[in-house]
Amino acid sequence: MNKHENNIGITDIEYTILPDHVLSNPEEKHKVNFVPYASQVPVVKGRSSLKKHVISLITEGEKIIHTAGTVIHVTPENILLLAAGNYLNTERFKKNERIKSIMVFFDDDLLKSAISELKRIPAKDTSTQHVTIQPFALFPKDEYLDNFIDSVQSLIDNNLFTEPLQLTKLNELLIFLYTKHPEQFEHFQNIYSQRPEEERIKHVMEENISHNLSVSELAFLCHMSLPTFKRKFQQIYNESPARWIQIQRLTTAADLLKRKGAKPGDVYLQAGYENHSSFSKAFKRHFGLLPKDY
């Protein structure tokens, strides 16, 4: 169990393996790890390979997580349940502040066992609700969760947080979340890593066109090396990833200009270009007209 807070920057390495990177002794295998984390080192699109599921209890700052299909904003107003997988993480906090959280890591067998038991607990009716299957769930904070975090922090500060206590507190948290938000658990699965490679690539590309991610970042979200990603991408789309991305963004820009009457100066950022000039040149090469004449 880590009693100290981990001040860790992950922008200077290729990717970070979690939870190993934040454990004082990664060789010790525990079913659950409550790990306090604090950092004043800015992180922008740090790459994390999450080997266990995690519940993130943020109390200061904000975390932005790029998944294969969406972008998640985690703040002190909510808590996150995130499946094992590859993610891009950005941490934000104001000047002279920091990001602070408690991360709860646990394996899939423990989650399946807990959910199997929790399904015996009567829950509120959700028959009219529909939630898309996804590898994460966001829960709003309330008074109970604030008190729960305080109790965990007290156990950590007093060096009392043994593994049996950690298992007890995790079960307490899961029981509460399942009782109050059962639909989230019904649709929470780590479905992405089970998808075929072609489906993985298509999903990541189509969902991240507007997120301005690099080709290497997209490969990471696909759980592939860059050479493998490029080779398989070429087989699927008959284009290089960079060229395909450019065409998709220019096509989107053209649609905004033609159908919605947008101005060139308003769409070049949406097309993934840093300035108007480079956007205009690329647009003319592809469509034969300048954006203003399209």
C-alpha positions as a Markdown table, in Angstrom:
| # | Residue | x | y | z |
|---|---|---|---|---|
| 1 | Met | 0.0 | 0.0 | 0.0 |
| 2 | Asn | 1.3 | 3.4 | -0.9 |
| 3 | Lys | 1.0 | 5.9 | 1.9 |
| 4 | His | 2.9 | 8.7 | 0.1 |
| 5 | Glu | 1.4 | 10.8 | -2.7 |
| 6 | Asn | 3.0 | 10.0 | -6.1 |
| 7 | Asn | 4.3 | 13.0 | -8.0 |
| 8 | Ile | 4.7 | 11.6 | -11.4 |
| 9 | Gly | 5.1 | 13.2 | -14.9 |
| 10 | Ile | 4.5 | 10.7 | -17.8 |
| 11 | Thr | 5.2 | 13.0 | -20.8 |
| 12 | Asp | 8.9 | 12.0 | -21.0 |
| 13 | Ile | 8.4 | 8.2 | -21.7 |
| 14 | Glu | 6.6 | 6.4 | -24.5 |
| 15 | Tyr | 3.7 | 5.2 | -22.2 |
| 16 | Thr | 3.0 | 4.4 | -18.6 |
| 17 | Ile | 1.9 | 1.0 | -17.3 |
| 18 | Leu | -0.7 | 1.4 | -14.6 |
| 19 | Pro | -1.0 | 0.6 | -11.8 |
| 20 | Asp | 2.7 | -0.6 | -11.7 |
| 21 | His | 3.9 | 3.0 | -12.3 |
| 22 | Val | 2.3 | 4.3 | -9.1 |
| 23 | Leu | 2.9 | 1.4 | -6.8 |
| 24 | Ser | 5.8 | 1.4 | -4.3 |
| 25 | Asn | 6.3 | -2.3 | -4.9 |
| 26 | Pro | 4.8 | -3.5 | -8.2 |
| 27 | Glu | 5.9 | -7.0 | -7.5 |
| 28 | Glu | 3.4 | -7.3 | -4.7 |
| 29 | Lys | 0.2 | -8.6 | -6.2 |
| 30 | His | -3.0 | -7.4 | -4.5 |
| 31 | Lys | -6.6 | -7.8 | -5.6 |
| 32 | Val | -7.2 | -4.1 | -5.0 |
| 33 | Asn | -5.0 | -1.1 | -4.6 |
| 34 | Phe | -6.1 | 2.3 | -3.3 |
| 35 | Val | -3.4 | 4.7 | -4.4 |
| 36 | Pro | -3.2 | 8.4 | -3.5 |
| 37 | Tyr | -2.0 | 10.6 | -6.3 |
| 38 | Ala | -1.0 | 14.2 | -6.5 |
| 39 | Ser | 1.0 | 16.1 | -9.1 |
| 40 | Gln | 1.9 | 19.7 | -10.1 |
| 41 | Val | 3.6 | 18.5 | -13.3 |
| 42 | Pro | 1.4 | 19.3 | -16.3 |
| 43 | Val | 0.5 | 16.3 | -18.5 |
| 44 | Val | -0.8 | 16.7 | -22.0 |
| 45 | Lys | -2.0 | 13.5 | -23.8 |
| 46 | Gly | 0.2 | 11.3 | -21.7 |
| 47 | Arg | -0.2 | 7.7 | -22.8 |
| 48 | Ser | -1.3 | 5.2 | -20.2 |
| 49 | Ser | -1.7 | 1.4 | -20.6 |
| 50 | Leu | -4.2 | 0.4 | -17.9 |
| 51 | Lys | -3.8 | -3.2 | -16.9 |
| 52 | Lys | -6.6 | -3.2 | -14.4 |
| 53 | His | -9.9 | -1.4 | -14.0 |
| 54 | Val | -9.8 | 1.8 | -12.1 |
| 55 | Ile | -12.1 | 4.1 | -10.2 |
| 56 | Ser | -10.8 | 7.7 | -10.1 |
| 57 | Leu | -11.8 | 9.8 | -7.1 |
| 58 | Ile | -10.6 | 13.3 | -8.1 |
| 59 | Thr | -10.7 | 16.0 | -5.4 |
| 60 | Glu | -8.6 | 18.8 | -7.1 |
| 61 | Gly | -8.0 | 19.6 | -10.7 |
| 62 | Glu | -9.5 | 18.1 | -13.9 |
| 63 | Lys | -8.5 | 15.1 | -16.0 |
| 64 | Ile | -9.4 | 14.7 | -19.7 |
| 65 | Ile | -9.2 | 11.2 | -21.1 |
| 66 | His | -9.3 | 10.2 | -24.7 |
| 67 | Thr | -10.7 | 6.7 | -25.2 |
| 68 | Ala | -11.1 | 4.8 | -28.4 |
| 69 | Gly | -14.5 | 6.4 | -28.9 |
| 70 | Thr | -15.0 | 9.5 | -26.8 |
| 71 | Val | -13.5 | 12.1 | -24.6 |
| 72 | Ile | -14.2 | 12.0 | -20.8 |
| 73 | His | -14.0 | 15.0 | -18.5 |
| 74 | Val | -13.4 | 14.0 | -14.9 |
| 75 | Thr | -13.7 | 16.7 | -12.2 |
| 76 | Pro | -14.3 | 16.9 | -8.4 |
| 77 | Glu | -18.0 | 16.9 | -9.2 |
| 78 | Asn | -18.0 | 13.3 | -10.5 |
| 79 | Ile | -16.1 | 10.0 | -10.3 |
| 80 | Leu | -15.0 | 7.7 | -13.1 |
| 81 | Leu | -15.1 | 3.9 | -13.5 |
| 82 | Leu | -12.7 | 3.0 | -16.4 |
| 83 | Ala | -12.0 | -0.4 | -17.9 |
| 84 | Ala | -8.5 | -1.7 | -18.6 |
| 85 | Gly | -7.1 | -0.5 | -21.9 |
| 86 | Asn | -5.0 | 2.2 | -23.6 |
| 87 | Tyr | -5.8 | 5.9 | -23.0 |
| 88 | Leu | -4.5 | 9.4 | -23.6 |
| 89 | Asn | -4.6 | 11.5 | -20.4 |
| 90 | Thr | -4.4 | 15.3 | -19.9 |
| 91 | Glu | -4.4 | 16.8 | -16.5 |
| 92 | Arg | -5.5 | 20.4 | -15.9 |
| 93 | Phe | -5.2 | 22.6 | -12.8 |
| 94 | Lys | -5.0 | 26.3 | -12.1 |
| 95 | Lys | -1.7 | 28.2 | -11.4 |
| 96 | Asn | -0.3 | 27.4 | -8.0 |
| 97 | Glu | -2.7 | 24.4 | -7.7 |
| 98 | Arg | -2.4 | 20.7 | -8.5 |
| 99 | Ile | -4.3 | 17.6 | -9.4 |
| 100 | Lys | -5.1 | 15.3 | -6.6 |
| 101 | Ser | -7.0 | 12.1 | -6.5 |
| 102 | Ile | -7.3 | 8.6 | -5.1 |
| 103 | Met | -7.1 | 5.8 | -7.7 |
| 104 | Val | -8.7 | 2.4 | -7.0 |
| 105 | Phe | -7.2 | -0.4 | -9.1 |
| 106 | Phe | -8.8 | -3.9 | -9.3 |
| 107 | Asp | -8.9 | -6.8 | -11.7 |
| 108 | Asp | -11.8 | -8.0 | -13.9 |
| 109 | Asp | -12.4 | -11.1 | -11.9 |
| 110 | Leu | -13.1 | -9.0 | -8.8 |
| 111 | Leu | -15.5 | -6.8 | -10.7 |
| 112 | Lys | -17.4 | -9.7 | -12.2 |
| 113 | Ser | -17.7 | -11.4 | -8.8 |
| 114 | Ala | -18.9 | -8.2 | -7.2 |
| 115 | Ile | -21.5 | -7.5 | -9.9 |
| 116 | Ser | -22.7 | -11.1 | -9.7 |
| 117 | Glu | -23.4 | -10.5 | -6.0 |
| 118 | Leu | -24.8 | -7.0 | -6.5 |
| 119 | Lys | -27.4 | -8.2 | -9.0 |
| 120 | Arg | -29.1 | -9.8 | -6.1 |
| 121 | Ile | -29.7 | -6.4 | -4.5 |
| 122 | Pro | -33.0 | -4.7 | -5.4 |
| 123 | Ala | -32.3 | -1.6 | -7.5 |
| 124 | Lys | -34.5 | 1.2 | -8.8 |
| 125 | Asp | -36.5 | 0.6 | -12.0 |
| 126 | Thr | -34.5 | 1.5 | -15.2 |
| 127 | Ser | -36.8 | -0.2 | -17.7 |
| 128 | Thr | -37.3 | 3.1 | -19.6 |
| 129 | Gln | -33.6 | 3.9 | -19.7 |
| 130 | His | -31.0 | 3.0 | -22.3 |
| 131 | Val | -27.3 | 3.2 | -22.0 |
| 132 | Thr | -24.9 | 2.4 | -24.8 |
| 133 | Ile | -22.3 | -0.3 | -23.9 |
| 134 | Gln | -19.0 | 1.4 | -23.2 |
| 135 | Pro | -15.8 | 0.9 | -21.3 |
| 136 | Phe | -16.4 | 3.7 | -18.8 |
| 137 | Ala | -19.1 | 5.1 | -16.5 |
| 138 | Leu | -19.3 | 8.6 | -14.9 |
| 139 | Phe | -21.2 | 9.0 | -11.6 |
| 140 | Pro | -22.1 | 12.3 | -10.1 |
| 141 | Lys | -20.7 | 13.1 | -6.7 |
| 142 | Asp | -23.0 | 13.4 | -3.7 |
| 143 | Glu | -22.7 | 13.7 | 0.1 |
| 144 | Tyr | -22.2 | 10.0 | 0.6 |
| 145 | Leu | -19.3 | 9.9 | -1.9 |
| 146 | Asp | -17.6 | 12.9 | -0.4 |
| 147 | Asn | -17.8 | 11.2 | 3.0 |
| 148 | Phe | -16.5 | 8.0 | 1.5 |
| 149 | Ile | -13.4 | 9.8 | 0.1 |
| 150 | Asp | -12.8 | 11.4 | 3.5 |
| 151 | Ser | -12.9 | 8.1 | 5.2 |
| 152 | Val | -10.5 | 6.5 | 2.8 |
| 153 | Gln | -8.1 | 9.5 | 3.1 |
| 154 | Ser | -8.2 | 9.1 | 6.9 |
| 155 | Leu | -7.3 | 5.4 | 6.7 |
| 156 | Ile | -4.4 | 6.3 | 4.4 |
| 157 | Asp | -3.2 | 9.1 | 6.6 |
| 158 | Asn | -3.2 | 6.9 | 9.7 |
| 159 | Asn | -1.5 | 4.0 | 7.9 |
| 160 | Leu | -4.4 | 1.7 | 8.7 |
| 161 | Phe | -5.4 | 0.8 | 5.2 |
| 162 | Thr | -4.7 | -3.0 | 5.1 |
| 163 | Glu | -5.7 | -5.1 | 2.1 |
| 164 | Pro | -8.8 | -6.5 | 3.9 |
| 165 | Leu | -9.9 | -3.0 | 4.6 |
| 166 | Gln | -9.3 | -2.0 | 1.0 |
| 167 | Leu | -11.4 | -4.9 | -0.2 |
| 168 | Thr | -14.2 | -3.9 | 2.2 |
| 169 | Lys | -14.1 | -0.2 | 1.1 |
| 170 | Leu | -14.2 | -1.2 | -2.6 |
| 171 | Asn | -17.2 | -3.5 | -2.1 |
| 172 | Glu | -18.9 | -0.6 | -0.1 |
| 173 | Leu | -18.3 | 1.7 | -3.0 |
| 174 | Leu | -19.5 | -0.7 | -5.7 |
| 175 | Ile | -22.6 | -1.6 | -3.7 |
| 176 | Phe | -23.5 | 2.1 | -3.3 |
| 177 | Leu | -22.9 | 2.9 | -7.0 |
| 178 | Tyr | -24.8 | -0.2 | -8.2 |
| 179 | Thr | -27.7 | 0.5 | -6.0 |
| 180 | Lys | -28.0 | 4.1 | -7.1 |
| 181 | His | -26.9 | 3.7 | -10.8 |
| 182 | Pro | -27.5 | 0.1 | -11.8 |
| 183 | Glu | -27.9 | 0.9 | -15.5 |
| 184 | Gln | -24.3 | 2.1 | -15.7 |
| 185 | Phe | -23.0 | -1.3 | -14.5 |
| 186 | Glu | -25.4 | -3.2 | -16.8 |
| 187 | His | -23.7 | -1.5 | -19.8 |
| 188 | Phe | -20.2 | -1.2 | -18.6 |
| 189 | Gln | -17.9 | -3.7 | -20.4 |
| 190 | Asn | -14.3 | -3.8 | -21.7 |
| 191 | Ile | -15.7 | -4.5 | -25.1 |
| 192 | Tyr | -13.0 | -2.7 | -27.1 |
| 193 | Ser | -10.0 | -5.0 | -26.7 |
| 194 | Gln | -12.2 | -7.9 | -27.8 |
| 195 | Arg | -13.0 | -6.3 | -31.2 |
| 196 | Pro | -11.3 | -7.5 | -34.4 |
| 197 | Glu | -8.4 | -5.3 | -35.5 |
| 198 | Glu | -10.2 | -3.9 | -38.6 |
| 199 | Glu | -13.2 | -3.0 | -36.5 |
| 200 | Arg | -10.9 | -1.4 | -33.9 |
| 201 | Ile | -9.2 | 0.8 | -36.5 |
| 202 | Lys | -12.5 | 1.9 | -38.1 |
| 203 | His | -14.0 | 2.8 | -34.7 |
| 204 | Val | -11.0 | 4.8 | -33.5 |
| 205 | Met | -10.7 | 6.7 | -36.8 |
| 206 | Glu | -14.4 | 7.5 | -37.2 |
| 207 | Glu | -14.9 | 8.6 | -33.6 |
| 208 | Asn | -11.7 | 10.8 | -33.4 |
| 209 | Ile | -11.8 | 12.8 | -36.7 |
| 210 | Ser | -12.4 | 16.0 | -34.8 |
| 211 | His | -10.0 | 15.4 | -31.9 |
| 212 | Asn | -6.8 | 16.3 | -33.7 |
| 213 | Leu | -4.8 | 13.3 | -32.6 |
| 214 | Ser | -1.6 | 12.3 | -34.2 |
| 215 | Val | -1.2 | 9.0 | -36.1 |
| 216 | Ser | 0.9 | 7.5 | -33.3 |
| 217 | Glu | -1.7 | 8.4 | -30.7 |
| 218 | Leu | -4.4 | 6.8 | -32.8 |
| 219 | Ala | -2.2 | 3.7 | -33.1 |
| 220 | Phe | -1.9 | 3.6 | -29.3 |
| 221 | Leu | -5.6 | 3.8 | -28.8 |
| 222 | Cys | -5.9 | 0.8 | -31.2 |
| 223 | His | -3.5 | -1.2 | -29.1 |
| 224 | Met | -1.0 | -1.5 | -32.0 |
| 225 | Ser | 2.5 | -0.5 | -32.8 |
| 226 | Leu | 2.8 | 2.4 | -35.3 |
| 227 | Pro | 4.1 | 0.2 | -38.2 |
| 228 | Thr | 1.4 | -2.4 | -37.7 |
| 229 | Phe | -1.3 | 0.3 | -37.5 |
| 230 | Lys | -0.1 | 1.9 | -40.8 |
| 231 | Arg | 0.1 | -1.4 | -42.6 |
| 232 | Lys | -3.3 | -2.5 | -41.6 |
| 233 | Phe | -4.8 | 0.9 | -42.2 |
| 234 | Gln | -3.5 | 0.9 | -45.8 |
| 235 | Gln | -5.1 | -2.5 | -46.3 |
| 236 | Ile | -8.5 | -1.2 | -45.0 |
| 237 | Tyr | -8.7 | 2.3 | -46.6 |
| 238 | Asn | -6.1 | 2.0 | -49.4 |
| 239 | Glu | -4.7 | 5.3 | -48.1 |
| 240 | Ser | -2.1 | 6.3 | -45.5 |
| 241 | Pro | -3.6 | 7.4 | -42.2 |
| 242 | Ala | -2.3 | 10.9 | -42.5 |
| 243 | Arg | -3.8 | 11.3 | -46.0 |
| 244 | Trp | -7.1 | 9.8 | -45.0 |
| 245 | Ile | -7.4 | 12.1 | -42.0 |
| 246 | Gln | -6.6 | 15.1 | -44.2 |
| 247 | Ile | -9.3 | 14.1 | -46.8 |
| 248 | Gln | -11.9 | 13.6 | -44.1 |
| 249 | Arg | -11.2 | 16.9 | -42.4 |
| 250 | Leu | -11.2 | 18.8 | -45.7 |
| 251 | Thr | -14.5 | 17.2 | -46.7 |
| 252 | Thr | -16.0 | 18.2 | -43.4 |
| 253 | Ala | -14.7 | 21.8 | -43.9 |
| 254 | Ala | -16.2 | 21.8 | -47.4 |
| 255 | Asp | -19.6 | 20.7 | -46.1 |
| 256 | Leu | -19.5 | 23.5 | -43.5 |
| 257 | Leu | -18.7 | 26.1 | -46.2 |
| 258 | Lys | -21.2 | 24.9 | -48.7 |
| 259 | Arg | -24.2 | 23.7 | -46.7 |
| 260 | Lys | -24.0 | 25.8 | -43.5 |
| 261 | Gly | -22.5 | 29.0 | -44.9 |
| 262 | Ala | -19.5 | 29.1 | -42.5 |
| 263 | Lys | -16.6 | 31.4 | -43.2 |
| 264 | Pro | -13.1 | 29.9 | -44.0 |
| 265 | Gly | -11.6 | 31.6 | -41.0 |
| 266 | Asp | -14.1 | 29.8 | -38.8 |
| 267 | Val | -13.5 | 26.2 | -40.1 |
| 268 | Tyr | -9.7 | 25.8 | -40.5 |
| 269 | Leu | -9.3 | 24.8 | -36.8 |
| 270 | Gln | -12.1 | 22.2 | -37.2 |
| 271 | Ala | -10.2 | 20.8 | -40.2 |
| 272 | Gly | -7.1 | 20.2 | -38.0 |
| 273 | Tyr | -5.0 | 23.1 | -39.3 |
| 274 | Glu | -3.1 | 25.5 | -37.1 |
| 275 | Asn | -3.4 | 28.5 | -39.5 |
| 276 | His | -5.7 | 29.7 | -42.3 |
| 277 | Ser | -2.9 | 29.8 | -44.9 |
| 278 | Ser | -2.0 | 26.1 | -44.7 |
| 279 | Phe | -5.7 | 25.2 | -44.7 |
| 280 | Ser | -6.3 | 27.3 | -47.8 |
| 281 | Lys | -3.4 | 25.7 | -49.7 |
| 282 | Ala | -4.4 | 22.1 | -48.8 |
| 283 | Phe | -8.1 | 22.9 | -49.6 |
| 284 | Lys | -7.1 | 24.2 | -53.1 |
| 285 | Arg | -4.9 | 21.2 | -53.8 |
| 286 | His | -7.8 | 18.8 | -53.0 |
| 287 | Phe | -10.8 | 20.7 | -54.4 |
| 288 | Gly | -9.2 | 23.0 | -57.0 |
| 289 | Leu | -10.7 | 26.1 | -55.4 |
| 290 | Leu | -9.8 | 28.3 | -52.4 |
| 291 | Pro | -12.2 | 28.0 | -49.5 |
| 292 | Lys | -13.5 | 31.5 | -50.1 |
| 293 | Asp | -14.5 | 30.6 | -53.7 |
| 294 | Tyr | -16.0 | 27.2 | -52.8 |
